[in-house]
Amino acid sequence: MSIKKNLLNLKSKLPDNISLVAVSKTKPISDLEQAYLTGQRIFGENKVQEMVQKHEIMPKDIKWHMIGHLQRNKVKYIAPFVNLIHGVDSLKLLKEINKQALKCDRTIDCLFQLKIASENTKFGMSKNELQTILNCDEFKKLENIKVRGLMGMASFTGDFDRIELEFKYLKSIFDDLKNQFQEFKIISMGMSGDYELAIKCGSNMIRIGSHIFGSR
Ligand SMILES: *Cc1c(COP(=O)(O)O)cnc(C)c1O
C-alpha cells in the first residue's frame, strides 16, 4: 500500500473532530512529501535534530509536533517553529520552553504527558505531580506557554482491556481539568495499534506512524 492510500483510507474512517498527527520519525523526506501532497499538514517527530532538519526542507505551512521526550538543553532549537509539544513532564522543562518561547516572541502550546501505562519504561507524570504543577505560583506566571491538554501512551501490550482502562483513566483526568482550565482542549492518545480504542475512549488527537508510513 502506498502512503497516499494509507492516509486516505485512515482519514476516511476518522470522525471530524479527530486531529491526525502523521508520525514521520525515521522516515525520509520523500515519504513526508507524499503525505503532504495528500493534504497532511501535521507531522510528529520525536528527535529534535531530525525535526529541525525536516522543518528546514519541507513547506512552511506544516505544523510540527514534538512527540518524544524533550531534553531541556534542546528546547531552543525547536522553539522558533514548533506547533505543539506533547511530552511535557516537569515544571523545569515547562519553564525552559517558556524562556525560549519568550526569546522568539512566541507562545508555545504544550501538552502534559501523564504516565498511564503500568510499565516503568514510559515517561510522564502522575496525577499528583500534575496537580502540584497546576497549583503552583511559578506555573501561573509562565506567560509564553499555553497548556492545551494531556498526552498519554498506553502499555505496549495486546491486552486491550488493560489499554482501555489506561485510556479511560487519562480521559477522566482530562475531563476534570477541562472544567477548571478553559484552554484544555486536546487529549492526545492513540497510535497505530490502538487508535480505534483511543477514539472510543474519548481521544481527539491520534499519533499515527506505521499505519501511514509502514513499519520502521
Ligand atoms: C512512534 C510514536 C508514535 C507512532 O507509533 P506507531 O505505532 O508507528 O503509530 C506515537 N506516539 C509516540 C509518542 C511515538 O513515539
The ligand as an ORCA input file, in Angstrom:
! r2SCAN-3c Opt
* xyz 0 1
  C       6.425      6.471     17.390
  C       5.354      7.111     18.167
  C       4.003      7.076     17.735
  C       3.553      6.336     16.494
  O       3.693      4.974     16.610
  P       3.037      3.954     15.564
  O       2.807      2.726     16.347
  O       4.035      3.787     14.472
  O       1.774      4.571     15.072
  C       3.068      7.718     18.507
  N       3.400      8.378     19.635
  C       4.668      8.442     20.077
  C       4.964      9.181     21.336
  C       5.684      7.799     19.362
  O       6.946      7.878     19.824
*
